[in-house]
Structures are given as C-alpha cells and as structure tokens.
Amino acid sequence: ILECFERAASPVASEEERRDLLHFVVVGGGATSCEFATELSEFLEKDVRKWYPDLADLVSLSIVEAGPNLLAGFDETCWQYYTKHLREHNVDVRTGCAITAVEPAEDGRVSSATMA
C-alpha cells in the first residue's frame, strides 16, 4: 500500500496513474474482508493522509461482493448498519457485482479488473 503512495508521489506520474495507484479494492463481503476494509479505511484516513496530504483527495477504496449484501448470514440490521458506516467513510460499496477477470500489466501489476 505504501509503495503505491510512493509511486503516486513521483513527479512523473500522471493524474490517471495516481488515481489508479491509489484505488484499493477489497474483494468479498464476508466478515474478514469487511474487517480488513474497515481497518484499511481508517489507516488511509488517519495515517496515510498525514504522510501524503497532497495525494489524499485521489485515494479511493471499494469493497466488492457478488451477493446481494455484505456480511451474508448476519442479521439484516447488522449488515445494513455496517454498509451505511462504510459509505459514510467514503467507501464505494458494490454488491451484486462479481470480479470476473484480473489482467496483469507488463510490469506484473494488476492493470485492470472486469466486474459483472
């Protein structure tokens, strides 16, 4: 994660490259993925924002779940509250959306993912 910020801070990185480098995606809406998304969101908001203030507005975080809601198997009140919490913290919550392909760039990094 910090390497992405280092690369985005390079003066030769374009705005598009910076946005790509600073868009983080958590795949899956189970308890572990949700816990990770929460921790990552807090880390980006509270810590990384201090270290890279010039890049803070370019950071985005998404969580993608193929099912109809996050935290399947939990009480509806629980997953609705959690989804609302994430959205209040500017996390892009995508449900009913599956990652169908991930394509590597020439340097081995993930260059794109296809969602359906």
C-alpha positions as CSV (number, residue, x, y, z in Angstrom):
1,I,0.0,0.0,0.0
2,L,2.7,2.4,0.9
3,E,4.6,1.6,-2.3
4,C,1.5,2.7,-4.2
5,F,1.7,6.0,-2.4
6,E,5.5,6.3,-3.1
7,R,4.9,5.7,-6.8
8,A,1.9,8.1,-7.0
9,A,4.1,10.8,-5.3
10,S,6.5,10.6,-8.2
11,P,6.6,13.9,-10.2
12,V,6.4,11.9,-13.4
13,A,3.2,10.1,-12.5
14,S,0.1,11.4,-14.4
15,E,-3.2,12.2,-12.6
16,E,-4.7,9.0,-14.1
17,E,-1.7,6.9,-12.9
18,R,-2.1,8.4,-9.4
19,R,-5.8,7.6,-9.3
20,D,-5.1,4.0,-10.5
21,L,-2.4,3.5,-7.9
22,L,-4.5,4.9,-5.1
23,H,-7.7,3.0,-5.8
24,F,-7.8,0.0,-3.4
25,V,-10.3,-2.8,-3.8
26,V,-11.3,-5.4,-1.2
27,V,-12.9,-8.4,-2.9
28,G,-15.6,-10.3,-0.9
29,G,-18.1,-9.1,1.7
30,G,-17.6,-11.7,4.4
31,A,-16.5,-10.8,8.0
32,T,-12.8,-10.9,7.3
33,S,-13.0,-8.8,4.2
34,C,-15.2,-6.3,6.0
35,E,-12.9,-6.1,8.9
36,F,-10.0,-5.5,6.6
37,A,-11.9,-2.8,4.6
38,T,-12.6,-1.0,7.9
39,E,-9.0,-1.2,9.0
40,L,-7.7,-0.1,5.6
41,S,-10.2,2.8,5.5
42,E,-9.0,4.0,9.0
43,F,-5.4,3.6,8.0
44,L,-5.9,5.7,4.8
45,E,-7.9,8.4,6.6
46,K,-5.9,8.8,9.8
47,D,-2.3,7.8,9.0
48,V,-1.6,8.0,5.3
49,R,-3.4,11.3,4.9
50,K,-0.9,12.8,7.3
51,W,2.1,11.4,5.3
52,Y,0.8,12.2,1.8
53,P,-1.6,15.2,2.2
54,D,-1.1,16.1,-1.5
55,L,-2.5,12.7,-2.6
56,A,-5.3,12.4,0.0
57,D,-8.0,13.6,-2.4
58,L,-7.0,10.9,-5.0
59,V,-7.4,7.9,-2.7
60,S,-10.4,5.7,-3.1
61,L,-11.5,2.4,-1.5
62,S,-14.1,-0.1,-2.8
63,I,-15.4,-3.3,-1.4
64,V,-17.0,-5.7,-4.0
65,E,-19.4,-8.5,-3.1
66,A,-21.1,-10.8,-5.6
67,G,-24.0,-11.4,-3.3
68,P,-26.9,-9.1,-2.6
69,N,-25.3,-7.6,0.6
70,L,-22.2,-7.6,2.8
71,L,-22.0,-9.9,5.8
72,A,-24.2,-12.6,4.4
73,G,-25.6,-14.7,7.2
74,F,-25.6,-11.8,9.7
75,D,-28.8,-10.1,10.8
76,E,-30.2,-7.6,8.3
77,T,-29.9,-4.8,10.9
78,C,-26.2,-5.6,11.3
79,W,-25.2,-5.6,7.6
80,Q,-27.3,-2.5,6.9
81,Y,-25.6,-0.6,9.7
82,Y,-22.2,-1.7,8.5
83,T,-22.9,-0.8,4.9
84,K,-24.1,2.7,6.0
85,H,-21.0,3.1,8.1
86,L,-18.7,2.3,5.2
87,R,-20.5,4.7,2.9
88,E,-20.2,7.4,5.5
89,H,-16.5,6.9,5.4
90,N,-16.5,7.2,1.6
91,V,-16.0,3.5,0.8
92,D,-17.6,2.5,-2.5
93,V,-19.8,-0.5,-1.6
94,R,-20.7,-2.6,-4.6
95,T,-23.0,-5.6,-4.1
96,G,-24.4,-7.9,-6.7
97,C,-21.1,-7.4,-8.5
98,A,-18.5,-10.1,-9.2
99,I,-14.9,-9.7,-10.3
100,T,-14.8,-11.9,-13.4
101,A,-11.2,-11.2,-14.6
102,V,-8.0,-9.6,-13.5
103,E,-5.4,-8.6,-16.1
104,P,-1.7,-8.1,-15.4
105,A,0.2,-5.1,-16.8
106,E,3.6,-5.6,-18.5
107,D,5.3,-4.9,-15.2
108,G,3.3,-7.6,-13.4
109,R,1.0,-5.3,-11.5
110,V,-2.8,-5.6,-11.8
111,S,-3.7,-3.3,-14.6
112,S,-7.5,-3.9,-14.7
113,A,-10.3,-6.0,-13.4
114,T,-13.6,-6.8,-15.0
115,M,-16.7,-6.7,-13.0
116,A,-20.1,-8.1,-13.9
